[in-house]
Amino acid sequence: MEPVIIVLIILVVLVFIALIKTIQVIPQASAAIVERFGRYTRTLNAGLNIVVPFIDTIRNRIDLREQVVPFPPQPVITQDNLVVNIDTVIYYQVTDARAATYEVASYIQAIEQLTVTTLRNIIGGMDLERTLTSREEINAALRGVLDEATGKWGIRVNRVELKAIEPPTSIQDSMEKQMRADRDKRAAILTAEGTRQAAILTAEGEKQSQILRAEGEAKAAALRAEGEAQAVRTVFEAIHAGDPDQKLLSYQYLQMLPKIAEGDANKLWIVPSEIGDALKGLSGAMGNFGPLGGNSGGGNGNSGGNGTERRENPSID
């Protein structure tokens, strides 16, 4: 009985292994290549698949999702004989699992070598300045060449990106100095423009201030002149209303003489001709009051009508 049990156990194990090899579950977005006796038979898609055990074998399982592969920096010579290091990133997707398995030995390595070769051809026709400023142009040209070459491998290149373009150290120093000089130049221009604008605004403000000050002074002068004119009119009207005589005017002239003499700088007097008339009027007014002393007989020996002494006051012309 024991040999029979052993045989049954062996058969169960073989059946279990056969079932495992017969049922193949392929994940979503994946594919598998099936070979029968070393020859391609079919491609298994996502889901549950049945294969003949011990006859059909799974050659390769391929991920059909978009893949991202960064390549190490590659030295490339530009048209002006400068060596630059360029980092690239390739976004690709396998569209035909059979072609990706049988048309190329390693499509990753093939894509990398093709990228380096194409990149050297493109950069070799550009100088450094154009290389640094034409990333979109380089990306488009590189993608077009890669997509055309990898189409027969069952691969579609979706995008190609240049991560970095590093010129030589000496060129980087020169570029940094140039950029610093450009920044200093722009800063100086902005500072000068700001100073100019500030000066213009200051001049405009000063001009406006002077205009307003002049207008204010003109209005103040006009108001002062109007006030003085009004005061003169008021005094003139008051004088005419009081009807002053020649005696009062002569007295006012005499009161103004001390004020004319005030000040150390008054070395020359200018006496108006009306002063003479005023003094004559004042003399006549004082003569109406009579002599200061009495004209009696025992006074000074002059009697009668000849006792009054007449003195002439000099007139000031």
URLINPE-V422731 format. One record per run of one state. SS is the DSSP state (alpha for helix, beta for strand, coil for the rest). FROM is the first residue (numbers start at 1). LEN is the number of residues. Records with the same first field share a line. If there is no record, write none. Layout:
# URLINPE-V422731
SS=FROM-LEN ; FROM-LEN
This chain:
# URLINPE-V422731
coil=1-1 ; 27-3 ; 37-2 ; 45-2 ; 51-5 ; 64-3 ; 78-5 ; 95-2 ; 103-4 ; 124-4 ; 134-1 ; 154-1 ; 167-2 ; 243-3 ; 261-13 ; 288-16 ; 308-10
alpha=2-21 ; 97-6 ; 107-17 ; 128-6 ; 135-19 ; 169-74 ; 246-15 ; 274-14 ; 304-4
beta=23-4 ; 30-7 ; 39-6 ; 47-4 ; 56-8 ; 67-11 ; 83-12 ; 155-12
